[in-house]
């Protein structure tokens, strides 16, 4: 429930200990993050390391699943509605209850200004309710929570990569077989941010 900035600072402070105490040598680190987690990881990667930079330099890839980099309209609409309700003495107490939602949820409204740092490959998996990104459900609702445009990476270069999953909701991303395929592909290569279709491994259930 804490803010994205606080969670990112906590993650960045924890990672040196994780790196040092891992039972085997860490040659490469890949972050997989769903929804708000993608914003937390991205922001954490921008926090300068005070002493131990080993974990920073080990990160090669970040895979985000439905992360609202450009913000979540549902939260923005909720915030505006609650502010409007607060002007009415009759419903103001209800509005006050709405404002008790966590700071982390409130932070989803605007999203974050950061991109995944240059030099780290960003793979964004984007879910959509329709059967294409042009279908009305996809345009209007995205994955039900996050718009298609918000979940895509914003860094336009050869290191950035997006994959769209039609007829998939925000929560479906947590156990979708295509996510497993994408992650397997990332882990199989150090050289490229994408795999050709015939190079992708078969879906796995674990």
C-alpha positions as CSV (number, residue, x, y, z in Angstrom):
1,X,0.0,0.0,0.0
2,X,3.0,2.4,0.2
3,X,3.9,4.7,-2.6
4,X,5.7,3.5,-5.7
5,X,8.7,5.7,-4.7
6,X,8.9,4.1,-1.3
7,X,8.6,0.6,-2.7
8,X,11.3,1.3,-5.3
9,X,13.7,2.6,-2.6
10,X,13.0,-0.5,-0.5
11,X,13.7,-2.8,-3.5
12,X,16.9,-0.9,-4.4
13,X,18.1,-1.1,-0.8
14,X,17.4,-4.8,-0.6
15,X,19.0,-5.9,-3.8
16,X,22.7,-5.7,-2.8
17,X,22.0,-8.1,0.1
18,X,20.1,-10.5,-2.2
19,X,23.1,-10.3,-4.7
20,X,25.7,-10.9,-2.0
21,X,23.9,-13.8,-0.2
22,X,22.6,-15.7,-3.2
23,X,23.9,-19.3,-2.9
24,X,25.3,-19.3,-6.4
25,X,27.2,-16.8,-8.5
26,X,24.8,-14.4,-10.3
27,X,25.9,-13.8,-13.8
28,X,22.7,-12.3,-15.1
29,X,19.6,-10.8,-13.5
30,X,16.1,-10.6,-15.2
31,X,13.2,-8.8,-13.5
32,X,9.6,-10.0,-14.2
33,X,7.0,-7.5,-12.9
34,X,3.2,-7.4,-13.2
35,X,1.2,-4.1,-13.2
36,X,2.5,-1.7,-10.5
37,X,5.5,-3.9,-10.0
38,X,6.8,-2.8,-13.4
39,X,6.8,0.8,-12.2
40,X,8.5,-0.1,-8.9
41,X,11.3,-2.0,-10.7
42,X,11.8,0.7,-13.3
43,X,12.1,3.4,-10.7
44,X,14.4,1.2,-8.5
45,X,16.8,0.8,-11.4
46,X,17.2,4.6,-11.6
47,X,18.2,4.9,-7.9
48,X,22.0,5.3,-7.8
49,X,23.8,2.6,-5.8
50,X,25.7,4.1,-2.9
51,X,28.4,1.4,-2.8
52,X,27.5,-2.0,-4.2
53,X,26.8,-1.6,-8.0
54,X,27.1,-5.3,-8.8
55,X,23.4,-6.0,-8.9
56,X,22.8,-3.0,-11.2
57,X,25.3,-4.1,-13.7
58,X,23.9,-7.7,-13.7
59,X,20.4,-6.7,-14.9
60,X,20.1,-7.4,-18.6
61,X,16.3,-7.5,-19.1
62,X,13.0,-6.3,-17.6
63,X,9.8,-8.1,-18.6
64,X,6.7,-6.0,-17.7
65,X,3.2,-7.4,-17.7
66,X,0.5,-4.8,-18.1
67,X,2.4,-2.1,-16.3
68,X,0.8,1.4,-16.6
69,X,3.8,3.5,-17.5
70,X,1.5,6.2,-18.8
71,X,-0.9,5.8,-15.9
72,X,-4.2,4.1,-15.3
73,X,-7.3,6.1,-16.4
74,X,-9.6,4.2,-14.0
75,X,-7.6,5.6,-11.0
76,X,-7.7,9.1,-12.5
77,X,-11.5,8.9,-13.0
78,X,-12.0,7.6,-9.5
79,X,-9.9,10.5,-8.1
80,X,-11.9,13.1,-10.0
81,X,-15.2,11.5,-9.0
82,X,-14.2,11.4,-5.3
83,X,-13.1,15.1,-5.4
84,X,-16.4,16.1,-7.0
85,X,-18.3,14.1,-4.3
86,X,-16.4,15.8,-1.6
87,X,-18.2,19.1,-2.5
88,X,-21.6,17.7,-1.4
89,X,-22.2,17.5,2.3
90,X,-24.5,14.5,1.7
91,X,-21.9,12.2,0.1
92,X,-18.7,13.8,1.4
93,X,-18.3,11.0,4.1
94,X,-18.4,8.4,1.3
95,X,-15.8,10.3,-0.6
96,X,-13.6,10.4,2.5
97,X,-13.7,6.6,2.6
98,X,-12.6,6.5,-1.0
99,X,-9.6,8.7,-0.3
100,X,-8.4,6.0,2.2
101,X,-7.2,3.8,-0.8
102,X,-3.5,3.3,-0.6
103,X,-0.9,5.7,-1.9
104,X,0.4,3.0,-4.2
105,X,-3.0,2.9,-6.0
106,X,-3.1,6.7,-6.2
107,X,0.3,6.7,-7.8
108,X,-1.1,4.5,-10.7
109,X,-3.1,7.5,-11.9
110,X,-0.2,9.5,-13.5
111,X,2.2,6.6,-13.9
112,X,5.9,7.4,-13.9
113,X,8.3,9.6,-15.9
114,X,11.0,7.0,-16.0
115,X,11.7,4.4,-18.7
116,X,13.7,1.2,-18.2
117,X,17.3,2.5,-18.2
118,X,19.2,2.4,-21.5
119,X,21.4,-0.6,-21.8
120,X,18.7,-2.9,-20.2
121,X,16.3,-4.6,-22.6
122,X,12.6,-3.8,-21.9
123,X,10.1,-6.4,-23.0
124,X,6.5,-5.2,-22.5
125,X,3.7,-7.7,-22.7
126,X,0.4,-5.9,-23.4
127,X,-3.0,-7.5,-22.8
128,X,-6.2,-6.4,-24.5
129,X,-9.8,-7.4,-24.2
130,X,-10.5,-7.3,-27.9
131,X,-9.1,-9.6,-30.6
132,X,-6.8,-6.8,-31.9
133,X,-5.5,-3.4,-30.6
134,X,-7.9,-1.7,-33.0
135,X,-11.0,-3.6,-31.7
136,X,-13.4,-1.4,-29.7
137,X,-12.9,-3.3,-26.3
138,X,-9.2,-2.9,-26.6
139,X,-9.4,0.8,-27.6
140,X,-11.9,1.6,-24.9
141,X,-10.8,-0.6,-22.0
142,X,-7.3,-1.9,-22.8
143,X,-6.9,-5.0,-20.6
144,X,-9.7,-3.9,-18.4
145,X,-7.5,-1.8,-16.1
146,X,-4.5,-0.5,-18.2
147,X,-4.8,1.0,-21.7
148,X,-2.8,-0.6,-24.5
149,X,-0.7,2.6,-25.0
150,X,0.1,2.8,-21.3
151,X,1.4,-0.8,-21.0
152,X,3.7,-0.5,-24.1
153,X,7.3,0.4,-23.6
154,X,8.1,4.1,-24.4
155,X,11.7,3.7,-25.5
156,X,11.7,3.6,-29.2
157,X,14.9,1.8,-30.2
158,X,16.1,-1.6,-31.2
159,X,16.5,-2.7,-27.6
160,X,12.8,-2.2,-26.8
161,X,10.2,-4.9,-27.6
162,X,6.4,-5.3,-27.2
163,X,4.2,-8.3,-27.5
164,X,0.4,-8.0,-27.6
165,X,-2.0,-10.7,-26.3
166,X,-5.5,-10.4,-27.6
167,X,-8.6,-11.4,-25.6
168,X,-6.5,-11.3,-22.4
169,X,-7.3,-9.4,-19.3
170,X,-5.0,-7.7,-16.8
171,X,-5.1,-10.6,-14.3
172,X,-4.9,-13.2,-17.1
173,X,-1.3,-12.1,-17.6
174,X,-0.3,-13.8,-14.3
175,X,-0.7,-17.3,-15.7
176,X,-0.9,-16.9,-19.5
177,X,1.1,-19.5,-21.4
178,X,2.4,-16.8,-23.8
179,X,4.1,-15.1,-20.9
180,X,6.0,-18.3,-20.2
181,X,7.0,-18.5,-23.8
182,X,8.2,-14.9,-23.8
183,X,10.2,-15.3,-20.6
184,X,11.7,-18.6,-21.8
185,X,12.9,-16.7,-24.9
186,X,14.4,-13.9,-22.9
187,X,16.3,-16.4,-20.7
188,X,17.6,-18.3,-23.7
189,X,19.4,-15.4,-25.2
190,X,21.9,-12.7,-24.2
191,X,22.3,-11.3,-27.6
192,X,18.9,-10.1,-28.8
193,X,15.8,-8.6,-27.2
194,X,13.6,-10.7,-29.5
195,X,13.3,-14.2,-30.9
196,X,12.1,-15.1,-34.3
197,X,8.8,-16.9,-34.2
198,X,10.3,-20.3,-35.1
199,X,12.9,-19.9,-32.4
200,X,10.4,-19.5,-29.6
201,X,10.3,-22.5,-27.2
202,X,7.1,-24.5,-26.7
203,X,4.8,-23.3,-23.9
204,X,5.6,-24.7,-20.5
205,X,3.3,-25.2,-17.5
206,X,5.9,-24.3,-14.9
